[in-house]
């Protein structure tokens, strides 16, 4: 079964990672606050979401690359990940606070 992959946060780390996913031919939906990053991924075949919530609604697997704890929590709340996530990789050390088991997806 093919899974829809979502990627939120396309900065220094996120954009190259999402680019590799898109180039590998995976079904990818992306979101970022910077339109230039979204355009670059769209040219590679990624679907562009209008919000983190749209990523949460569309995708089975969501990778989030953001700057700090506050952004992690904001993305999880707005995308619906807070109630549906089974696992995540959170590099800020907040996994226990967020109530998820950390693992690399």
N, C-alpha and C positions, 0 to 999 in steps of 0.2 A: 504494500500500500504506500503510495506517495504521500509525503507530508508537506504541507505548506510551511516554509520557513519565514519567520519574521525577523527583521533586524531593526533595532531602535538605537540610534546614535551612530553617526557616520563621520566621526572626526578622525584624528590621527591613527587610531587603532581600528576603529569600526569600518571605515570606508575600504581599506585594503582587504579586510576579512570578508566583508559583504561582496566585494568585487570578485574574490576567488570563488565564493559560493555561486554567484551569478554566472561566471565563466564556466563553471563545472556543470551548468545546465539545470540546477535545482530551481524549483518553483519558489521564488523569493518575493517578499513584500517588504519595503523599506519605509522608514520614517526618520526624519531629522528636522531640526528647526532651520537648517540652512538649505535653501533651494538648490544651490549649485551642486551639493553632494547628491541630492535626489535626482537631478537631471543626469548626472554621470552614470548612476546606477540604472536609471530608466533606459538609457541608450544601450545598456548591456542586457536588457530584457526583464529587469525587475519591475514589479508593479509598485507604484508609489501610493502610499496611504496618506490620507488627509489628517490623521491623528494617531496617537498611540492606541486609542480605543479601537480604531479600525484594524490595526495590526492584531490586537488581541482577539477581535471577532473572527478574523480570517485565518489565523495561523495556528498550527499545531505545536510548533517549536518556536520559541522567541528568544533571541539573543539580545541582550541589552548592554551596550557599552556607553556608560555615562561617567561623569566626573566625580560625584560624591554621594554620600548617603541620602541626602535630601532628594537628589535626582532619582536615585534608585527607587525610593518610596513613592515619589510622584508618578513615575512611569508605571510602577506596579498597580497603583490605585486607578490611574486613568485608563490603563489598557485592559483592566480586568484580571491581570495576572495575580493580584493579591488573593483572589478567591479560587483560581483555577490551577495555579502552578503546582506541579508535582515535584519539580526540582529546578534548580537554577544555579548558575555560577555567579556569585556576587563577590567581587574582588575587594569590597570595602570592609569585609569582616562582619557584616550585619546579618548573616544567614540565620542565626538563632533568633534574633529579634524579629525577623520577617516571617519566621515560622516555617521555613522550608529547609530541606536537606540539600546542602550544596553538592553539586556534582558537575562535571564537565559534560555538556551536551554534545 
